[in-house]
Amino acid sequence: MVMEKSGEKPEETVGEHQHTNRLINETSPYLLQHAHNPVDWYPWGEEALSRARAENRPILLSIGYSACHWCHVMEHESFENEPIARLMNEHFINIKVDREERPDLDTIYMNAVQMMTGHGGWPMTVFLTPDGRPFYGGTYYPPVDRHGMPGFPRVLISLAEAWQNRREEIEKNAGGLHQELQRIDRFKGAGEAATRAVLDQSASRLLQSLDRTHGGFGTRPKFPPAMALSFLLRLDLRQPDRGYRDAVTLTLDRMARGGIYDQLGGGFHRYSVDERWLVPHFEKMLYDNALLSRVYLEAWLVTGNPFYRQIVEETLDYVRREMTDPSGGFYSTQDADSEGVEGKFFVWRPAEVLSLLGPEEGEIFCRFYDITEEGNFEEENILHIGHIGHIGHIGETVEEAAPRLGLTPDALEELLARGRRILFDTREARVKPARDEKILTAWNGLMLRSFAEAARALNREDYLDIAIRNAEFLTSQMCEGNRLRRTHHRGQTRLNGYLEDYANTIDGLLALYQASFDPRWYHQAHRLTQAMIEHFHDAESGGFFFTSHDHETLIARSKDFYDNATPSGNAVAAEGLLRLALYT
């Protein structure tokens, strides 16, 4: 089926499909993608859990998200496979979860998979006792034995047999794992104030893992370390000449000139599979672009480098163009795949570029963006500012490259800008990656802050207008009284808000108050903070739980202090409380 240019898959009627399961009644685009699998999928809820308990059958819990490439692969290979689906339906109660809608479930069962296997990822595949305790799990399973991995049918048959013949052993293992899951979320405050020594030690450890050639921390795969870079920028203002700023600018320069950044349309892909930021996983996440636009803005404020301002504006313009709903909310993700092929929308061949730009300008454009006959991604090319003339100058600036290409910097920049416009317009006619158009409160709060801070720092009234419309959407459509909801899609708002929904929305509203000095945003932030304290605060041990006191009872109640792809709810809540303490 060809996807519509607007992004989401067109609506379908049940009669077009051989199979339709209970996911057809959900609002999550990810769950709807699986609504016509032959698997007898349930959404997470009492109907599925009650059946598992009544029939004493184990649960197969599959967690993923719509922009996940390997989630699509496992769906096509296994969940659309009739014999595999029969095995699943015969032996298990099958539950599908969108991790972006239900981060509470994702956190609990990801912790379990990491305990069992030492690693995690998506799609996540976890096998549970009828009362929800995990006893076996992993991530992607191939449809047949491959590369040392057991095929999914082998896993299903083995676990079904174990459930029938070794139930006592499974129950014992599940009980031990359950105890560990409850234990890891128990924190006690240190009882003393944090000192600058803690910050210095953290920065020192970060610098030890810095890739001093390509930027970023550690080796491949590399994820954009927005929060770590923001931390180092702040330390640099207090303690310059310790190498903090150099680490930040090296990383920001390499990312923005790499393939992880969309050189034509703006915005960042999820992560790079290599250490050079060249080959990304092509999905674009709202939260990455919120956090990265913010750190590039901070770097521009600190350094005055106009290149960083350019990246901020290109990224926010991408969000405005591709990821903004008419209601004012921001969409969640864009897929890695189009027409069933990973990255197809984004890659180029030299002949295409030469035909569009002409032989002379096209040759210069190809040299600057490292577009070659050999290709850098499966015989095609991801645009990046690479090896000018193949002499090893990674990420040259226009000023550095112009003499090598026989042009003045101004002439080269004009040629490149013209080429980017032509290629972008041509690319717009391609089939676009699917877009997950659900609106998540927490991620909207992150992007609200980014637009508000950019409006203030760059004197962009248009960005302020976008921020105000988003705040109005969050405080009307995503609020019921003083309570936030998690997700909105096609007119339906649902699910209790989590700590990160409250903390990020409060943070964004305070940033908008600072940008506009409209007191309604301060009052809204203050109101939501009082609700957050009332419903999430742990009066016994301090901090905030991830779920509210009246949330569905799960096998563990998480309390997350660690930043992951997004800042932890407790971290953002602490900052919001500090700011409100100063205001009040």
DODREN-269511 format. One record per residue (C-alpha): residue number from 1; x, y, z. Coordinates in steps of 0.2 Angstrom, whole numbers. Example, Ala and Ser with C-alpha at 12.3 -4.5 7.8 and 13.67 -1.06 7.14 Angstrom:
REM residues 2
+-----+-------+-------+-------+
: num :     x :     y :     z :
+-----+-------+-------+-------+
:   1 :    62 :   -22 :    39 :
:   2 :    68 :    -5 :    36 :
+-----+-------+-------+-------+
***
This chain:
REM residues 584
+-----+-------+-------+-------+
: num :     x :     y :     z :
+-----+-------+-------+-------+
:   1 :     0 :     0 :     0 :
:   2 :     7 :    17 :    -5 :
:   3 :     7 :    29 :    10 :
:   4 :    -1 :    46 :     8 :
:   5 :    11 :    61 :     6 :
:   6 :     4 :    69 :    22 :
:   7 :    12 :    56 :    33 :
:   8 :     0 :    44 :    42 :
:   9 :    -6 :    29 :    33 :
:  10 :   -24 :    31 :    25 :
:  11 :   -38 :    25 :    35 :
:  12 :   -44 :     7 :    30 :
:  13 :   -60 :    -2 :    31 :
:  14 :   -61 :   -19 :    40 :
:  15 :   -67 :   -28 :    25 :
:  16 :   -51 :   -25 :    16 :
:  17 :   -42 :   -37 :    27 :
:  18 :   -42 :   -56 :    31 :
:  19 :   -39 :   -53 :    49 :
:  20 :   -44 :   -39 :    62 :
:  21 :   -40 :   -40 :    80 :
:  22 :   -44 :   -30 :    96 :
:  23 :   -31 :   -17 :    92 :
:  24 :   -43 :    -9 :    79 :
:  25 :   -51 :     0 :    93 :
:  26 :   -36 :     9 :    99 :
:  27 :   -29 :    26 :    95 :
:  28 :   -11 :    23 :    94 :
:  29 :    -4 :    22 :    76 :
:  30 :     8 :     9 :    82 :
:  31 :    -6 :    -2 :    88 :
:  32 :   -16 :     1 :    73 :
:  33 :    -2 :    -5 :    62 :
:  34 :    -4 :   -22 :    70 :
:  35 :   -23 :   -22 :    70 :
:  36 :   -24 :   -34 :    55 :
:  37 :   -11 :   -46 :    60 :
:  38 :   -17 :   -64 :    62 :
:  39 :   -11 :   -63 :    80 :
:  40 :   -25 :   -62 :    92 :
:  41 :   -18 :   -46 :   100 :
:  42 :   -25 :   -37 :   115 :
:  43 :   -21 :   -20 :   121 :
:  44 :   -15 :   -20 :   139 :
:  45 :   -30 :   -20 :   150 :
:  46 :   -41 :   -30 :   161 :
:  47 :   -49 :   -40 :   147 :
:  48 :   -32 :   -48 :   143 :
:  49 :   -26 :   -49 :   160 :
:  50 :   -42 :   -57 :   166 :
:  51 :   -42 :   -70 :   152 :
:  52 :   -24 :   -75 :   156 :
:  53 :   -28 :   -78 :   175 :
:  54 :   -44 :   -87 :   171 :
:  55 :   -36 :   -99 :   159 :
:  56 :   -19 :   -99 :   168 :
:  57 :   -10 :   -95 :   152 :
:  58 :     6 :   -86 :   151 :
:  59 :     6 :   -68 :   143 :
:  60 :    17 :   -64 :   128 :
:  61 :    20 :   -45 :   129 :
:  62 :    27 :   -36 :   114 :
:  63 :    32 :   -18 :   116 :
:  64 :    38 :    -6 :   102 :
:  65 :    34 :    10 :    94 :
:  66 :    29 :    16 :    77 :
:  67 :    46 :    23 :    71 :
:  68 :    56 :     8 :    76 :
:  69 :    64 :    -1 :    61 :
:  70 :    66 :   -18 :    69 :
:  71 :    48 :   -17 :    76 :
:  72 :    43 :   -17 :    58 :
:  73 :    54 :   -31 :    53 :
:  74 :    48 :   -42 :    67 :
:  75 :    30 :   -38 :    62 :
:  76 :    33 :   -43 :    44 :
:  77 :    43 :   -58 :    48 :
:  78 :    33 :   -66 :    62 :
:  79 :    17 :   -57 :    67 :
:  80 :    11 :   -57 :    49 :
:  81 :    16 :   -75 :    47 :
:  82 :     1 :   -87 :    49 :
:  83 :    10 :  -102 :    56 :
:  84 :    19 :   -92 :    69 :
:  85 :     3 :   -82 :    74 :
:  86 :    -5 :   -99 :    77 :
:  87 :     8 :  -104 :    89 :
:  88 :     6 :   -87 :    98 :
:  89 :   -13 :   -89 :    99 :
:  90 :   -13 :  -107 :   104 :
:  91 :    -1 :  -105 :   119 :
:  92 :    -1 :   -87 :   125 :
:  93 :   -12 :   -72 :   128 :
:  94 :    -4 :   -59 :   117 :
:  95 :    -3 :   -41 :   122 :
:  96 :     4 :   -27 :   111 :
:  97 :    10 :   -10 :   119 :
:  98 :    15 :     6 :   112 :
:  99 :    30 :    11 :   123 :
: 100 :    27 :    29 :   120 :
: 101 :     9 :    28 :   127 :
: 102 :    14 :    17 :   141 :
: 103 :    32 :    21 :   148 :
: 104 :    27 :    14 :   165 :
: 105 :    25 :    -3 :   157 :
: 106 :    40 :    -1 :   146 :
: 107 :    51 :     4 :   161 :
: 108 :    46 :   -11 :   172 :
: 109 :    48 :   -24 :   158 :
: 110 :    64 :   -16 :   151 :
: 111 :    72 :   -17 :   168 :
: 112 :    67 :   -36 :   168 :
: 113 :    74 :   -39 :   151 :
: 114 :    90 :   -30 :   155 :
: 115 :    92 :   -41 :   171 :
: 116 :    89 :   -57 :   161 :
: 117 :   100 :   -53 :   146 :
: 118 :   112 :   -39 :   150 :
: 119 :   105 :   -28 :   136 :
: 120 :    88 :   -21 :   130 :
: 121 :    80 :   -13 :   115 :
: 122 :    65 :   -13 :   104 :
: 123 :    55 :   -23 :    99 :
: 124 :    54 :   -30 :   117 :
: 125 :    47 :   -47 :   119 :
: 126 :    43 :   -53 :   137 :
: 127 :    35 :   -68 :   143 :
: 128 :    24 :   -66 :   159 :
: 129 :    15 :   -77 :   172 :
: 130 :    -4 :   -74 :   171 :
: 131 :    -2 :   -61 :   186 :
: 132 :    11 :   -51 :   176 :
: 133 :    28 :   -56 :   183 :
: 134 :    41 :   -58 :   169 :
: 135 :    50 :   -75 :   168 :
: 136 :    59 :   -74 :   150 :
: 137 :    62 :   -60 :   138 :
: 138 :    73 :   -53 :   124 :
: 139 :    71 :   -41 :   110 :
: 140 :    70 :   -45 :    91 :
: 141 :    69 :   -63 :    87 :
: 142 :    71 :   -69 :    69 :
: 143 :    58 :   -81 :    61 :
: 144 :    71 :   -95 :    59 :
: 145 :    87 :   -99 :    68 :
: 146 :    99 :   -86 :    62 :
: 147 :   117 :   -79 :    67 :
: 148 :   117 :   -88 :    83 :
: 149 :    99 :   -82 :    88 :
: 150 :    85 :   -94 :    91 :
: 151 :    70 :   -93 :    79 :
: 152 :    54 :   -86 :    86 :
: 153 :    45 :  -102 :    84 :
: 154 :    58 :  -112 :    93 :
: 155 :    57 :   -99 :   108 :
: 156 :    37 :  -100 :   108 :
: 157 :    37 :  -119 :   108 :
: 158 :    51 :  -121 :   121 :
: 159 :    42 :  -108 :   133 :
: 160 :    25 :  -117 :   130 :
: 161 :    33 :  -133 :   135 :
: 162 :    42 :  -126 :   150 :
: 163 :    25 :  -118 :   156 :
: 164 :    17 :  -135 :   155 :
: 165 :    31 :  -146 :   162 :
: 166 :    42 :  -134 :   173 :
: 167 :    29 :  -122 :   181 :
: 168 :    36 :  -123 :   198 :
: 169 :    53 :  -118 :   192 :
: 170 :    46 :  -104 :   181 :
: 171 :    36 :   -97 :   196 :
: 172 :    51 :   -97 :   207 :
: 173 :    62 :   -88 :   195 :
: 174 :    48 :   -75 :   192 :
: 175 :    46 :   -72 :   210 :
: 176 :    65 :   -68 :   212 :
: 177 :    65 :   -57 :   197 :
: 178 :    49 :   -48 :   204 :
: 179 :    58 :   -45 :   220 :
: 180 :    73 :   -37 :   211 :
: 181 :    61 :   -26 :   201 :
: 182 :    54 :   -19 :   217 :
: 183 :    71 :   -17 :   225 :
: 184 :    79 :    -7 :   211 :
: 185 :    66 :     7 :   213 :
: 186 :    69 :    10 :   231 :
: 187 :    80 :    26 :   234 :
: 188 :    84 :    36 :   250 :
: 189 :    90 :    53 :   250 :
: 190 :   109 :    56 :   255 :
: 191 :   104 :    68 :   269 :
: 192 :   116 :    81 :   263 :
: 193 :   117 :    94 :   250 :
: 194 :   125 :    91 :   233 :
: 195 :   143 :    99 :   231 :
: 196 :   152 :   105 :   217 :
: 197 :   164 :    91 :   219 :
: 198 :   150 :    79 :   212 :
: 199 :   148 :    90 :   197 :
: 200 :   167 :    90 :   194 :
: 201 :   169 :    72 :   196 :
: 202 :   154 :    69 :   184 :
: 203 :   162 :    80 :   171 :
: 204 :   179 :    72 :   173 :
: 205 :   171 :    55 :   169 :
: 206 :   162 :    62 :   154 :
: 207 :   178 :    69 :   147 :
: 208 :   187 :    52 :   149 :
: 209 :   175 :    44 :   137 :
: 210 :   175 :    58 :   124 :
: 211 :   179 :    53 :   106 :
: 212 :   192 :    67 :   103 :
: 213 :   191 :    64 :    84 :
: 214 :   172 :    63 :    80 :
: 215 :   165 :    70 :    96 :
: 216 :   152 :    62 :   107 :
: 217 :   155 :    49 :   121 :
: 218 :   160 :    31 :   119 :
: 219 :   160 :    21 :   103 :
: 220 :   147 :    16 :    91 :
: 221 :   132 :    17 :    90 :
: 222 :   132 :    35 :    96 :
: 223 :   116 :    44 :   102 :
: 224 :   116 :    63 :   103 :
: 225 :   121 :    67 :   121 :
: 226 :   111 :    83 :   122 :
: 227 :   109 :    83 :   141 :
: 228 :   128 :    79 :   144 :
: 229 :   133 :    94 :   132 :
: 230 :   121 :   106 :   141 :
: 231 :   129 :   101 :   158 :
: 232 :   147 :   104 :   151 :
: 233 :   142 :   121 :   144 :
: 234 :   136 :   126 :   161 :
: 235 :   152 :   120 :   170 :
: 236 :   162 :   129 :   157 :
: 237 :   154 :   146 :   162 :
: 238 :   159 :   142 :   180 :
: 239 :   176 :   134 :   176 :
: 240 :   183 :   139 :   159 :
: 241 :   199 :   132 :   152 :
: 242 :   195 :   114 :   157 :
: 243 :   191 :   107 :   140 :
: 244 :   172 :   107 :   143 :
: 245 :   168 :   119 :   129 :
: 246 :   180 :   111 :   117 :
: 247 :   171 :    94 :   120 :
: 248 :   154 :   102 :   117 :
: 249 :   159 :   112 :   101 :
: 250 :   168 :    97 :    94 :
: 251 :   152 :    86 :    96 :
: 252 :   140 :    99 :    90 :
: 253 :   150 :   103 :    74 :
: 254 :   152 :    84 :    70 :
: 255 :   134 :    80 :    73 :
: 256 :   128 :    95 :    63 :
: 257 :   139 :    91 :    48 :
: 258 :   136 :    72 :    49 :
: 259 :   122 :    61 :    41 :
: 260 :   113 :    61 :    58 :
: 261 :   108 :    78 :    53 :
: 262 :    96 :    81 :    39 :
: 263 :   106 :    92 :    28 :
: 264 :    91 :    96 :    16 :
: 265 :    76 :    97 :    28 :
: 266 :    84 :   101 :    45 :
: 267 :    81 :    90 :    61 :
: 268 :    91 :    76 :    68 :
: 269 :    89 :    57 :    66 :
: 270 :    88 :    46 :    81 :
: 271 :   106 :    40 :    82 :
: 272 :   121 :    35 :    72 :
: 273 :   126 :    17 :    69 :
: 274 :   145 :    22 :    67 :
: 275 :   157 :    33 :    77 :
: 276 :   157 :    47 :    64 :
: 277 :   139 :    52 :    65 :
: 278 :   137 :    47 :    46 :
: 279 :   125 :    33 :    45 :
: 280 :   109 :    36 :    56 :
: 281 :    94 :    26 :    60 :
: 282 :    83 :    37 :    50 :
: 283 :    68 :    39 :    62 :
: 284 :    66 :    57 :    69 :
: 285 :    59 :    59 :    86 :
: 286 :    51 :    75 :    93 :
: 287 :    61 :    74 :   109 :
: 288 :    78 :    73 :   101 :
: 289 :    74 :    88 :    91 :
: 290 :    68 :    97 :   106 :
: 291 :    83 :    93 :   116 :
: 292 :    96 :    96 :   102 :
: 293 :    88 :   113 :    97 :
: 294 :    90 :   118 :   115 :
: 295 :   108 :   114 :   117 :
: 296 :   113 :   122 :   100 :
: 297 :   104 :   137 :   106 :
: 298 :   114 :   137 :   122 :
: 299 :   130 :   135 :   112 :
: 300 :   126 :   150 :   101 :
: 301 :   122 :   160 :   117 :
: 302 :   139 :   155 :   124 :
: 303 :   150 :   156 :   108 :
: 304 :   141 :   167 :    96 :
: 305 :   145 :   155 :    82 :
: 306 :   131 :   158 :    69 :
: 307 :   132 :   140 :    63 :
: 308 :   124 :   135 :    79 :
: 309 :   110 :   147 :    77 :
: 310 :   107 :   141 :    59 :
: 311 :   105 :   123 :    66 :
: 312 :    93 :   129 :    79 :
: 313 :    82 :   138 :    66 :
: 314 :    83 :   124 :    53 :
: 315 :    78 :   111 :    67 :
: 316 :    63 :   121 :    73 :
: 317 :    58 :   125 :    56 :
: 318 :    57 :   107 :    52 :
: 319 :    46 :   104 :    67 :
: 320 :    35 :   118 :    62 :
: 321 :    34 :   111 :    44 :
: 322 :    33 :    92 :    47 :
: 323 :    28 :    89 :    65 :
: 324 :    15 :   102 :    70 :
: 325 :    -4 :    98 :    71 :
: 326 :   -16 :   112 :    66 :
: 327 :   -22 :   111 :    84 :
: 328 :    -5 :   117 :    90 :
: 329 :     1 :   100 :    97 :
: 330 :    17 :    92 :    91 :
: 331 :    17 :    75 :    83 :
: 332 :    28 :    61 :    90 :
: 333 :    39 :    53 :    77 :
: 334 :    43 :    51 :    58 :
: 335 :    47 :    33 :    53 :
: 336 :    64 :    27 :    47 :
: 337 :    56 :    18 :    32 :
: 338 :    47 :    23 :    16 :
: 339 :    40 :    11 :     4 :
: 340 :    46 :    -3 :    15 :
: 341 :    65 :     3 :    13 :
: 342 :    75 :    10 :    27 :
: 343 :    81 :    28 :    23 :
: 344 :    75 :    28 :     5 :
: 345 :    67 :    45 :     7 :
: 346 :    84 :    53 :    12 :
: 347 :    97 :    46 :     0 :
: 348 :   104 :    51 :   -17 :
: 349 :   114 :    45 :   -31 :
: 350 :   127 :    56 :   -41 :
: 351 :   117 :    55 :   -57 :
: 352 :   101 :    62 :   -48 :
: 353 :   111 :    77 :   -42 :
: 354 :   120 :    80 :   -58 :
: 355 :   103 :    80 :   -68 :
: 356 :    95 :    92 :   -56 :
: 357 :   110 :   104 :   -53 :
: 358 :   119 :   103 :   -70 :
: 359 :   136 :    95 :   -72 :
: 360 :   147 :   109 :   -65 :
: 361 :   137 :   114 :   -50 :
: 362 :   132 :    96 :   -47 :
: 363 :   150 :    91 :   -46 :
: 364 :   154 :   104 :   -33 :
: 365 :   139 :    99 :   -23 :
: 366 :   143 :    81 :   -24 :
: 367 :   161 :    84 :   -18 :
: 368 :   155 :    95 :    -3 :
: 369 :   142 :    83 :     3 :
: 370 :   152 :    67 :    -1 :
: 371 :   141 :    60 :   -14 :
: 372 :   150 :    47 :   -24 :
: 373 :   147 :    32 :   -36 :
: 374 :   152 :    20 :   -22 :
: 375 :   140 :    27 :   -10 :
: 376 :   141 :    27 :     9 :
: 377 :   125 :    18 :    12 :
: 378 :   121 :     3 :     2 :
: 379 :   127 :    10 :   -14 :
: 380 :   117 :    26 :   -11 :
: 381 :   123 :    42 :    -2 :
: 382 :   118 :    51 :    14 :
: 383 :   122 :    69 :    13 :
: 384 :   135 :    75 :    25 :
: 385 :   149 :    88 :    25 :
: 386 :   163 :    75 :    22 :
: 387 :   179 :    72 :    13 :
: 388 :   182 :    87 :     1 :
: 389 :   192 :    79 :   -13 :
: 390 :   193 :    63 :    -2 :
: 391 :   209 :    70 :     7 :
: 392 :   203 :    67 :    24 :
: 393 :   196 :    84 :    30 :
: 394 :   181 :    78 :    39 :
: 395 :   167 :    91 :    41 :
: 396 :   176 :   106 :    33 :
: 397 :   167 :   123 :    34 :
: 398 :   162 :   132 :    19 :
: 399 :   177 :   144 :    22 :
: 400 :   189 :   129 :    22 :
: 401 :   182 :   120 :     8 :
: 402 :   180 :   135 :    -4 :
: 403 :   198 :   137 :   -10 :
: 404 :   199 :   118 :   -13 :
: 405 :   184 :   119 :   -24 :
: 406 :   190 :   135 :   -33 :
: 407 :   177 :   147 :   -27 :
: 408 :   175 :   161 :   -14 :
: 409 :   166 :   157 :     2 :
: 410 :   151 :   167 :    -3 :
: 411 :   150 :   159 :   -20 :
: 412 :   151 :   142 :   -13 :
: 413 :   138 :   145 :     0 :
: 414 :   126 :   153 :   -13 :
: 415 :   129 :   137 :   -24 :
: 416 :   126 :   125 :   -10 :
: 417 :   110 :   134 :    -4 :
: 418 :   103 :   134 :   -21 :
: 419 :   107 :   115 :   -23 :
: 420 :    99 :   111 :    -6 :
: 421 :    83 :   120 :   -11 :
: 422 :    82 :   111 :   -28 :
: 423 :    85 :    94 :   -20 :
: 424 :    73 :    97 :    -5 :
: 425 :    59 :   102 :   -17 :
: 426 :    63 :    86 :   -27 :
: 427 :    63 :    75 :   -12 :
: 428 :    46 :    82 :    -6 :
: 429 :    38 :    73 :   -21 :
: 430 :    45 :    56 :   -15 :
: 431 :    34 :    45 :    -4 :
: 432 :    37 :    52 :    14 :
: 433 :    41 :    41 :    29 :
: 434 :    25 :    37 :    39 :
: 435 :    22 :    49 :    54 :
: 436 :    15 :    45 :    71 :
: 437 :     3 :    59 :    74 :
: 438 :    -1 :    55 :    92 :
: 439 :     3 :    70 :   103 :
: 440 :    12 :    65 :   119 :
: 441 :    11 :    78 :   133 :
: 442 :    29 :    75 :   140 :
: 443 :    37 :    77 :   123 :
: 444 :    27 :    93 :   119 :
: 445 :    33 :   100 :   135 :
: 446 :    51 :    98 :   129 :
: 447 :    47 :   106 :   113 :
: 448 :    37 :   120 :   121 :
: 449 :    52 :   125 :   131 :
: 450 :    63 :   125 :   115 :
: 451 :    52 :   136 :   105 :
: 452 :    50 :   148 :   120 :
: 453 :    68 :   149 :   123 :
: 454 :    72 :   151 :   105 :
: 455 :    59 :   165 :   103 :
: 456 :    67 :   175 :   117 :
: 457 :    85 :   172 :   113 :
: 458 :    83 :   175 :    94 :
: 459 :    69 :   188 :    95 :
: 460 :    58 :   177 :    84 :
: 461 :    39 :   182 :    86 :
: 462 :    34 :   167 :    75 :
: 463 :    42 :   155 :    87 :
: 464 :    33 :   163 :   101 :
: 465 :    17 :   161 :    92 :
: 466 :    20 :   143 :    90 :
: 467 :    24 :   141 :   109 :
: 468 :     9 :   150 :   114 :
: 469 :    -3 :   139 :   103 :
: 470 :     6 :   124 :   110 :
: 471 :     3 :   129 :   128 :
: 472 :   -15 :   133 :   125 :
: 473 :   -17 :   116 :   118 :
: 474 :    -8 :   107 :   132 :
: 475 :   -18 :   117 :   146 :
: 476 :   -35 :   114 :   137 :
: 477 :   -35 :    98 :   127 :
: 478 :   -23 :    88 :   138 :
: 479 :   -30 :    94 :   155 :
: 480 :   -45 :    88 :   165 :
: 481 :   -46 :    99 :   180 :
: 482 :   -29 :    99 :   188 :
: 483 :   -24 :    83 :   180 :
: 484 :   -14 :    80 :   164 :
: 485 :   -18 :    66 :   151 :
: 486 :    -4 :    57 :   142 :
: 487 :    -9 :    56 :   124 :
: 488 :   -20 :    64 :   111 :
: 489 :   -24 :    57 :    93 :
: 490 :   -38 :    61 :    81 :
: 491 :   -48 :    71 :    94 :
: 492 :   -47 :    58 :   108 :
: 493 :   -37 :    62 :   124 :
: 494 :   -33 :    47 :   135 :
: 495 :   -22 :    39 :   149 :
: 496 :   -17 :    46 :   165 :
: 497 :    -2 :    58 :   164 :
: 498 :    15 :    52 :   171 :
: 499 :    28 :    62 :   181 :
: 500 :    37 :    67 :   165 :
: 501 :    21 :    74 :   158 :
: 502 :    19 :    85 :   173 :
: 503 :    37 :    90 :   175 :
: 504 :    40 :    94 :   156 :
: 505 :    24 :   104 :   154 :
: 506 :    28 :   114 :   170 :
: 507 :    46 :   117 :   163 :
: 508 :    39 :   122 :   146 :
: 509 :    26 :   134 :   154 :
: 510 :    39 :   142 :   164 :
: 511 :    50 :   145 :   149 :
: 512 :    35 :   153 :   140 :
: 513 :    32 :   164 :   155 :
: 514 :    50 :   170 :   154 :
: 515 :    48 :   173 :   135 :
: 516 :    31 :   182 :   136 :
: 517 :    29 :   188 :   154 :
: 518 :    11 :   183 :   152 :
: 519 :     6 :   178 :   170 :
: 520 :    -6 :   165 :   164 :
: 521 :     8 :   153 :   160 :
: 522 :    16 :   155 :   177 :
: 523 :    -1 :   152 :   186 :
: 524 :    -4 :   136 :   175 :
: 525 :    14 :   130 :   180 :
: 526 :    10 :   133 :   198 :
: 527 :    -6 :   124 :   197 :
: 528 :     1 :   109 :   189 :
: 529 :    15 :   109 :   201 :
: 530 :     3 :   108 :   216 :
: 531 :    -5 :    93 :   207 :
: 532 :    11 :    84 :   204 :
: 533 :    16 :    86 :   222 :
: 534 :    -1 :    79 :   228 :
: 535 :    -2 :    64 :   217 :
: 536 :    17 :    59 :   214 :
: 537 :    27 :    64 :   229 :
: 538 :    35 :    50 :   240 :
: 539 :    33 :    58 :   257 :
: 540 :    43 :    43 :   265 :
: 541 :    59 :    43 :   255 :
: 542 :    58 :    59 :   244 :
: 543 :    57 :    62 :   226 :
: 544 :    43 :    58 :   214 :
: 545 :    36 :    41 :   208 :
: 546 :    34 :    39 :   190 :
: 547 :    15 :    35 :   191 :
: 548 :     2 :    44 :   202 :
: 549 :    -5 :    37 :   218 :
: 550 :   -22 :    33 :   209 :
: 551 :   -13 :    24 :   194 :
: 552 :   -17 :     6 :   189 :
: 553 :    -8 :    -6 :   201 :
: 554 :     7 :   -14 :   192 :
: 555 :    20 :   -26 :   198 :
: 556 :    32 :   -12 :   203 :
: 557 :    30 :     7 :   205 :
: 558 :    45 :    15 :   197 :
: 559 :    54 :    30 :   203 :
: 560 :    66 :    35 :   190 :
: 561 :    81 :    47 :   193 :
: 562 :    92 :    43 :   178 :
: 563 :    91 :    53 :   162 :
: 564 :    89 :    41 :   147 :
: 565 :    84 :    47 :   129 :
: 566 :    74 :    61 :   138 :
: 567 :    78 :    69 :   155 :
: 568 :    71 :    60 :   170 :
: 569 :    55 :    66 :   177 :
: 570 :    63 :    69 :   194 :
: 571 :    77 :    79 :   186 :
: 572 :    65 :    91 :   177 :
: 573 :    54 :    92 :   192 :
: 574 :    68 :    97 :   203 :
: 575 :    73 :   111 :   191 :
: 576 :    54 :   117 :   190 :
: 577 :    53 :   117 :   209 :
: 578 :    69 :   127 :   211 :
: 579 :    62 :   140 :   198 :
: 580 :    45 :   141 :   207 :
: 581 :    54 :   143 :   224 :
: 582 :    63 :   158 :   217 :
: 583 :    47 :   166 :   210 :
: 584 :    36 :   163 :   225 :
+-----+-------+-------+-------+
***
